[in-house]
Amino acid sequence: MSRMSKERMDAALEQQKTISDADYAKVKAIAEIVRPLPSVIHKTPDDYGMTGWKDLYFSSDDGTPLEDWYIPAKGGENDKLVIFNHALPMCRAGFPGHLGAPWSNFDAVEIDFVIQYKHLTDAGYNVLTYDIRNHGNSSAANNGLSGIGQWE
């Protein structure tokens, strides 16, 4: 059942008939931002020879388990830490559009964040990076809606 009243829903459906196909596609794409297709972990720090990294888990404020990587600086841990957040519809590894559909339907490119972690760790920074809910290997919550970082 919708949260909209019947009258508002009827008015919205009438308005939808007046929107061009191109504008409807744009509106639909914008709406999909909050219910993204989960990206897969297509690379790990091992792919660039980083050592000593760990799979960790922590809970968001509402208890949703989030999976992350802690990657120590080359040469050993120190007090420098970069917390790396990913954009939508990506995950901590990046975006796997190069793997084909369904990700290539959004964009047929690979975005590789892991190489950036390599540059950061080589420069002496520890890196903590995680998947926000409904992305990568983190747990699903909110009926698949993304908080775009708000709940993490």
C-alpha positions in Angstrom: 0.0 0.0 0.0 1.3 3.5 -0.9 1.8 6.3 1.6 0.2 8.6 -0.9 -3.5 9.2 -0.8 -5.5 7.9 -3.8 -6.1 11.4 -5.0 -2.4 12.3 -5.0 -1.5 9.0 -6.7 -4.2 9.6 -9.4 -2.8 13.1 -10.0 0.7 11.8 -10.2 -0.3 9.2 -12.8 -2.1 11.8 -14.9 1.0 14.0 -14.8 3.2 11.1 -15.8 1.2 10.9 -19.1 2.3 14.4 -20.0 6.1 13.8 -19.5 8.2 13.0 -22.6 9.9 9.6 -22.8 13.3 11.3 -22.5 12.3 13.3 -19.3 10.7 10.2 -17.8 13.9 8.3 -18.3 15.8 11.1 -16.5 13.4 11.1 -13.6 13.6 7.3 -13.3 17.4 7.4 -13.4 17.5 10.0 -10.6 15.1 7.8 -8.5 17.4 4.8 -9.0 20.2 6.6 -7.2 18.6 5.8 -3.8 17.9 2.2 -4.8 21.2 1.3 -6.6 22.4 -1.9 -8.1 24.9 -3.3 -5.7 28.4 -3.3 -7.1 30.7 -6.4 -6.6 34.1 -6.4 -5.1 36.1 -6.9 -8.4 39.5 -6.2 -6.9 41.2 -6.4 -3.5 44.5 -5.0 -2.1 46.1 -8.3 -3.1 45.8 -7.3 -6.7 48.4 -4.6 -6.1 50.6 -6.5 -3.8 49.5 -4.7 -0.6 50.2 -6.8 2.5 48.9 -6.9 6.0 45.4 -5.7 5.1 42.4 -7.1 7.0 38.7 -7.7 6.3 36.9 -6.0 9.2 33.3 -5.4 10.1 31.6 -2.6 12.0 28.0 -1.7 12.6 26.3 1.5 11.5 24.3 3.5 14.0 21.2 1.4 13.4 23.1 -1.9 13.7 23.5 -2.7 10.0 26.8 -4.6 9.5 29.2 -2.9 7.2 32.2 -4.7 5.7 35.5 -2.8 5.3 39.2 -3.1 4.7 41.9 -1.8 6.9 45.1 -1.4 4.8 48.3 -0.5 6.8 50.8 2.0 5.4 53.8 0.6 3.6 56.6 0.3 6.1 54.2 -0.1 9.1 51.3 1.4 10.8 51.5 5.0 12.1 49.1 7.7 13.2 48.0 8.8 9.7 44.7 7.5 8.6 42.6 8.1 5.5 38.9 7.0 5.7 37.8 6.4 2.1 34.1 6.6 1.2 32.8 5.5 -2.1 30.3 7.2 -4.4 27.1 5.6 -5.7 26.6 3.2 -7.3 30.0 1.9 -6.5 31.6 -0.1 -3.6 35.0 0.2 -1.9 36.7 -1.6 -4.9 35.2 0.9 -7.4 32.7 0.2 -10.1 32.6 -2.9 -12.3 31.0 -1.6 -15.5 33.7 -3.3 -17.6 32.2 -6.7 -16.4 29.1 -6.1 -18.6 25.4 -6.1 -17.7 23.8 -5.2 -15.4 26.6 -2.7 -14.4 27.4 -1.6 -18.0 23.8 -0.5 -18.3 24.8 2.4 -16.0 28.2 2.9 -17.5 30.5 0.4 -19.3 33.7 1.5 -17.5 35.9 0.2 -14.7 36.6 2.6 -11.8 39.4 1.3 -9.7 39.7 2.7 -6.1 42.1 0.0 -5.1 45.0 1.5 -7.0 44.3 4.8 -5.1 44.7 2.8 -1.8 48.0 1.6 -3.1 49.2 5.2 -3.8 48.0 6.3 -0.3 49.7 3.4 1.5 52.9 3.8 -0.5 52.8 7.5 0.7 52.7 6.4 4.3 49.0 6.5 5.0 46.8 3.8 6.6 43.5 3.3 4.8 40.1 2.4 6.1 37.5 1.9 3.4 34.0 0.4 3.7 30.9 -0.5 1.7 27.9 1.5 2.6 24.7 -0.5 3.2 23.3 -2.2 0.1 26.7 -2.0 -1.6 29.6 -4.4 -2.1 29.6 -7.0 0.7 27.8 -4.9 3.3 24.4 -6.0 4.6 21.2 -5.0 3.1 18.9 -2.6 5.0 16.1 -0.1 4.5 14.4 -2.2 1.8 17.4 -1.7 -0.5 17.4 2.1 -0.2 20.7 3.8 0.2 21.3 6.4 2.8 24.1 7.8 0.6 26.3 7.7 3.7 23.7 9.3 6.0 23.2 6.1 8.0 26.7 4.9 8.0 
